[in-house]
């Protein structure tokens, strides 16, 4: 029986590649590569004749989750040159059908949230704690992308007062 062999990446379409790159780099991703994509192969795969997009691939450096083949957690950001991108709602909530969020575990949630706030990104709701095990929040990034950030509390011996 044919099967999936490993997880490769999450692809996100964004309106401004540079803004999205800045956001994800501020979360700790590193740029692997950036290039334009066009031609028959892309047109066939995405079903849009005459398309042209600029893509950037990012990865989590050492310490990021690696698969069996040594692959790292990756994001592919795409910004269409042709045809124009179709704007989504920057105010989507978790109840809307589609990709709800992308989630990352962090080592210091408050520090990451403060850094993103300094860059102009706000919380969707608040910061919650679950049974002294997880501290978690949603941040709304560029183009309304919701990023879940979670800090495991019990592994580091931290409590809800920490």
C-alpha positions as CSV (number, residue, x, y, z in Angstrom):
1,X,0.0,0.0,0.0
2,X,1.3,3.4,-0.9
3,X,1.9,5.7,2.1
4,X,3.2,9.1,3.1
5,X,6.9,8.8,4.0
6,X,7.4,12.0,6.0
7,X,6.1,15.6,6.5
8,X,7.8,18.1,4.2
9,X,6.5,21.6,4.7
10,X,3.6,24.0,5.1
11,X,3.0,26.4,2.3
12,X,1.5,29.8,2.9
13,X,0.5,32.4,0.2
14,X,1.3,36.0,1.4
15,X,0.8,39.4,-0.1
16,X,4.2,40.8,0.9
17,X,7.0,38.2,1.0
18,X,9.5,40.5,2.8
19,X,7.0,41.3,5.6
20,X,6.2,37.6,6.1
21,X,9.9,36.7,6.0
22,X,10.6,39.3,8.7
23,X,7.8,37.8,10.9
24,X,8.9,34.2,10.7
25,X,12.6,35.1,11.0
26,X,11.7,36.9,14.2
27,X,10.2,33.6,15.5
28,X,13.5,31.9,14.9
29,X,13.2,30.5,11.4
30,X,16.2,30.9,9.0
31,X,16.0,31.5,5.3
32,X,17.0,28.4,3.2
33,X,16.4,30.0,-0.2
34,X,14.4,32.4,-2.3
35,X,13.5,32.2,-6.0
36,X,10.9,32.8,-8.7
37,X,8.8,29.9,-9.8
38,X,7.1,29.8,-13.2
39,X,6.7,27.6,-16.2
40,X,4.8,24.5,-17.4
41,X,5.6,22.4,-14.3
42,X,4.2,25.0,-11.9
43,X,1.2,25.7,-14.1
44,X,0.3,22.0,-14.2
45,X,0.7,21.4,-10.5
46,X,-1.2,24.5,-9.2
47,X,-3.7,24.6,-12.1
48,X,-3.0,28.3,-13.0
49,X,-1.7,28.8,-16.5
50,X,0.9,31.6,-16.9
51,X,1.6,31.8,-13.1
52,X,4.7,33.4,-11.6
53,X,5.4,33.6,-8.0
54,X,8.3,34.3,-5.7
55,X,8.9,31.7,-3.0
56,X,11.1,31.6,0.1
57,X,11.8,28.5,2.1
58,X,12.5,28.8,5.8
59,X,13.6,26.2,8.3
60,X,14.1,25.9,12.1
61,X,17.8,25.6,12.9
62,X,19.4,23.0,15.2
63,X,16.9,22.1,17.9
64,X,14.0,22.2,15.4
65,X,12.2,18.9,14.9
66,X,14.0,16.7,12.4
67,X,12.3,13.9,10.6
68,X,13.7,10.4,9.9
69,X,15.6,11.7,6.9
70,X,17.1,14.5,8.8
71,X,14.7,17.0,7.4
72,X,13.8,20.0,9.5
73,X,10.5,21.8,10.1
74,X,10.0,24.0,7.0
75,X,7.7,26.7,5.8
76,X,7.3,27.8,2.1
77,X,6.1,31.3,1.6
78,X,4.7,32.3,-1.8
79,X,3.8,35.7,-3.2
80,X,2.2,35.7,-6.6
81,X,3.4,38.1,-9.3
82,X,0.9,36.8,-11.8
83,X,-2.0,36.4,-11.4
84,X,-2.5,38.8,-8.6
85,X,-2.9,37.2,-5.2
86,X,-6.5,36.9,-3.9
87,X,-6.7,38.7,-0.5
88,X,-8.2,36.6,2.3
89,X,-9.8,38.1,5.4
90,X,-7.1,39.3,7.9
91,X,-9.6,38.8,10.6
92,X,-10.4,35.1,10.2
93,X,-11.2,33.3,13.4
94,X,-10.7,29.7,14.4
95,X,-14.3,28.8,13.4
96,X,-13.7,29.5,9.7
97,X,-13.1,26.4,7.5
98,X,-9.5,26.1,6.3
99,X,-6.1,26.2,7.8
100,X,-6.8,27.3,11.4
101,X,-3.3,28.0,12.6
102,X,0.3,26.9,12.5
103,X,1.7,26.0,15.9
104,X,5.2,26.2,17.4
105,X,6.5,25.3,20.8
106,X,8.7,28.1,22.3
107,X,10.9,28.2,25.4
108,X,9.8,31.6,26.7
109,X,6.3,32.6,25.6
110,X,6.2,36.0,27.2
111,X,9.6,37.0,25.6
112,X,8.4,35.9,22.1
113,X,5.0,37.7,22.5
114,X,6.9,40.9,23.6
115,X,9.2,40.7,20.6
116,X,6.3,40.3,18.2
117,X,4.3,43.1,19.9
118,X,7.3,45.4,19.4
119,X,7.1,44.5,15.7
120,X,3.4,45.4,15.6
121,X,1.8,42.0,15.9
122,X,-1.0,41.4,18.5
123,X,-2.7,38.6,20.2
124,X,-6.0,37.1,18.9
125,X,-7.2,36.6,22.5
126,X,-5.0,36.3,25.6
127,X,-2.4,34.0,27.2
128,X,-3.9,31.0,28.8
129,X,-2.6,28.2,31.0
130,X,-3.7,24.6,31.1
131,X,-3.1,22.7,34.4
132,X,0.4,24.1,34.9
133,X,1.5,22.1,31.9
134,X,1.0,24.5,28.9
135,X,1.0,28.3,28.5
136,X,-0.4,29.2,25.1
137,X,-1.6,32.1,22.9
138,X,-2.5,32.9,19.3
139,X,-0.7,35.7,17.5
140,X,-2.1,37.3,14.3
141,X,0.8,37.7,11.9
142,X,1.0,39.2,8.4
143,X,-2.1,38.7,6.2
144,X,-4.0,37.6,9.2
145,X,-2.1,34.3,9.6
146,X,-2.7,32.9,13.0
147,X,0.3,31.4,14.8
148,X,-0.2,29.4,17.9
149,X,2.7,29.7,20.4
150,X,2.9,27.2,23.3
151,X,5.4,26.9,26.1
152,X,5.5,23.6,28.0
153,X,5.8,24.4,31.7
154,X,6.2,21.1,33.4
155,X,9.4,20.0,31.5
156,X,11.4,23.0,32.8
157,X,10.0,22.7,36.3
158,X,8.3,26.0,35.9
159,X,4.9,26.7,37.5
160,X,2.1,29.1,36.6
161,X,3.8,31.7,38.9
162,X,7.1,31.5,36.8
